[in-house]
Amino acid sequence: MNTGKYQQVCYRTEQRDEFVLLHNLKNGKAGYSFGCTAGGETVQVRLTDGTLDSWSRDECTEVSSRAW
């Protein structure tokens, strides 16, 4: 995801307490955002199986609600 989209996801996650559904382009997994790190430009995600992971902004994209 580009820098602007990353900032939007982080704003919604950290300021509006939304869990944004993301898709990892490298491994195909899906997860919900629960935090961001500005320095490393990563998003902390809770995977659908309940485990936690951290993805760089370059390896993930937001899943549109229209896709479900």
Buried (B, 14 or more C-beta within 10 A) or exposed (E): BEEEEBBBBBEBBEEEEEEBBBBBEEEEBBBBBBBBEEEEBBBBBBBEEEEEBEBBBEBBBBBEEEEE
